[in-house]
Amino acid sequence: MGHVFDSTITDSAHLASPTDPAVLCPSIGRGRRDGDPLTVSIAQSTTFCRDGVGSDPAHQYSRVSNPTVAALEDALGQLEHAPPALCFSTGLAAETALFLAVLRAGDHVVCGRSVYGGTVRLLREVLPGLGIRSTFVDTTDVEDVRAAITPETRLIFVETPSNPVLELSDIPAIAAEARACGALLAVDNTFQTAVLQQPLDLGADISVYSTTKFIDGHSLALGGALVSRDRALLERIRFVRKCTGAIQTPFNAWATINGLKTLPLRLARQSESAHIIAQWLNDNSTVATVNYPGLRSGDEALAGRQHNSALESGTPCHGAVLSFELRGGLEAARHVAERLDLCTLVEHVGSVETLVTHPATMTHADVPREQRLESGVADGLLRLSVGLEPVEAIIADLEQAIAYAEASAISEEVAACTPA
Ligand SMILES: *Cc1c(COP(=O)(O)O)cnc(C)c1O
């Protein structure tokens, strides 16, 4: 543990693939000795002993660094051929540290209009108090990004596929705009993870993660991470983390390390199922819209270029999240969400269970209604995070819930027409 980033890793001969077992299982193949534990241990300690006054051990105090957190940071960095990541208590803590490290009063952020609701809230409600302004644009259109850039723009923040409408933004094209104006590009890669999309290879400066979602994958541990190849930037963020105290906890780092081991397998299976379910919804006459990357006409080429595969066939995987709206709007969404049985209604994505969310009242409740509707998050939109259950069982559950919503709509219409 406490494995130090080795610069030879950038030598292509040493590149670790995101499915490399030595990366996914940090305790494997690193000089195992007789009697060693098979799994990474939890260093559940606030502080670390010193040999003497002025000694300089690798870990000193767990707000600054911790061996278990460092093991997770090594793995997440290696997945993107980068120095160790910086891990945080939550995804939003990671975003906050990034913003505090790179932005000053007077600076400006260009952010996708269709990003995680908490990101919008942080940029709209907290950063203006520090003199930092944000403009929200449709990042699927590079022209819109360019038009929003001002001489004060220091950061462009993009989420692709976006949450919850799964729109794709062209990372290399936006990276070129960022370079041209001297701003940094951060990509929230929570939905695809490094397994399905490599933002740094595509030109981004920072990959942003809520590890709470697919990386942990079991709904056990909140967490966030930032990955970058810019060592000076990493040091600035590390300093902010030490000053503000939002580092990951050893226990949650341990849970996340264990989730990481099956990440490629989970994403392969969950993406395959999500694709089948998206197609099934698309063919269903009660469904008004289905959002899934690669299924929407116009984004197949970009999806194919930007997304990697977790499958042996090498076919690109577009992730496990989709969203859809029924013709019956909000009422139909309410009936479906409450009638689903196998699929659970929660505010979450990325776990082994199939989860359904109503963004308008849950994840995006704090996004101003106008911005929400403009970014495609209709009142009746439902988001589905497809789990590991047999795909036929998930479809059967959706089928019975949609039939129930239809029947309820008809009986309500009849009741409305019947004189009391
Ligand atoms: C959940 C989420 C976040 C915030 O992460 P927390 O760990 O809940 O703080 C940020 N971005 C995306 C895309 C998310 O889904």
The ligand as an SDF file (V2000), in Angstrom:
LIG
                    3D

 15 15  0  0  0  0  0  0  0  0999 V2000
  -24.5550   11.6200   -7.7380 C   0  0  0  0  0  0  0  0  0  0  0  0
  -23.8260   12.4430   -8.7050 C   0  0  0  0  0  0  0  0  0  0  0  0
  -22.9910   13.4920   -8.2920 C   0  0  0  0  0  0  0  0  0  0  0  0
  -22.8300   13.8760   -6.8320 C   0  0  0  0  0  0  0  0  0  0  0  0
  -22.2710   12.8460   -6.1050 O   0  0  0  0  0  0  0  0  0  0  0  0
  -22.4940   12.5830   -4.5300 P   0  0  0  0  0  0  0  0  0  0  0  0
  -21.5720   11.4620   -4.2610 O   0  0  0  0  0  0  0  0  0  0  0  0
  -23.9560   12.2450   -4.3390 O   0  0  0  0  0  0  0  0  0  0  0  0
  -22.1350   13.8510   -3.8440 O   0  0  0  0  0  0  0  0  0  0  0  0
  -22.3170   14.2040   -9.2600 C   0  0  0  0  0  0  0  0  0  0  0  0
  -22.4500   13.9100  -10.5690 N   0  0  0  0  0  0  0  0  0  0  0  0
  -23.2450   12.9120  -10.9980 C   0  0  0  0  0  0  0  0  0  0  0  0
  -23.3700   12.6400  -12.4610 C   0  0  0  0  0  0  0  0  0  0  0  0
  -23.9670   12.1510  -10.0970 C   0  0  0  0  0  0  0  0  0  0  0  0
  -24.7720   11.1700  -10.5300 O   0  0  0  0  0  0  0  0  0  0  0  0
  1  2  1  0
  2  3  1  0
  2 14  2  0
  3  4  1  0
  3 10  2  0
  4  5  1  0
  5  6  1  0
  6  7  2  0
  6  8  1  0
  6  9  1  0
 10 11  1  0
 11 12  2  0
 12 13  1  0
 12 14  1  0
 14 15  1  0
M  END
$$$$
